[in-house]
Amino acid sequence: MVTDSGIGKVRGPLSPPRRAEVVRDVTAVVDAWSTRAYGGDYPRTDFADAFAAFTPYARALALRKTSLLSNAAAGADLDAVTIARRVVRVDVLAPRGKVAGATARIRIVLDLSGPTDRREVVTGRLLLSPTAKGWRVFGFDVSRGRDS
């Protein structure tokens, strides 16, 4: 599945090649999290690896909200999950041309098969900061619901 990704708002001077690099790197973090959190083989109950790119605090919070940030609550009862669409828009903060942070605005459409087939949508924001180990999620504001 190819993610529909692109640049959103940019605060500060940032060249087009650097913008593209930030979008690519942030999208890779979103793709890895969403694939591990929602995709994969089912039925399953282990989703802990979904939060590998989260900071320790954000990971601890995410593990308390696994029914929102993964399929942990329903994973044992699902037959299959398809990520039907993934959209990421990256807002970048770059004071004086130095990338200081990013917000990934997300929309992930999931087709879940099991006792009741349904489509769900995960929307919201992941807040990321660049580190020596790559981009890390330090916060999130995400909602999940059925698609109408």
Buried (B, 14 or more C-beta within 10 A) or exposed (E): EEBEBEBBEBEEEBEEEBBEEBBEBBBBBBBBBBBBBBBBEBEEEEBEEBBEBBBEEBBEBBBEEBEBBBBBEBBEEBEBBBBBBBBBBBBBBBEEEEBEBBBBBBBBBBBBEBEEEEEBBBBBBBBBBBEEEEBBBBBBEBEBEEEE
